[in-house]
Amino acid sequence: MRLVEKLREYENQYLFIRWATGSEYGKLISAGDDFIEFNIIDVDTMSYRETMLIYAPLILEVSIGGADIARIVAEVSSQMSIHDN
């Protein structure tokens, strides 16, 4: 199984991704055949900083769970109002 195929299962979820030139926390928007679209989140302000297209063969590590991911999900969830969809 290719990494991109596995990442499709985690679209719209928060992840940590390390690639050849950097690493960031963020939300996986979509996983295409060659590239993934990834919204980087600033962990200090919990706001989206930028959207990156990352060439899939450059991805070295993907962390789907863990304490840091759980903290980001909790912070983002606490900022949502009751009326957000």
URMO-V668230 format. One record per helix or strand. SS is the DSSP state (~ for helix, > for strand). FROM is the first residue (numbers start at 1). TO is the last residue. If there is no record, write none. Layout:
# URMO-V668230
<<SS	FROM	TO> <SS	FROM	TO>>
This chain:
# URMO-V668230
<<~	3	10> <>	14	19> <>	22	31> <>	35	42> <>	47	55> <~	56	58> <>	59	63> <~	67	78>>
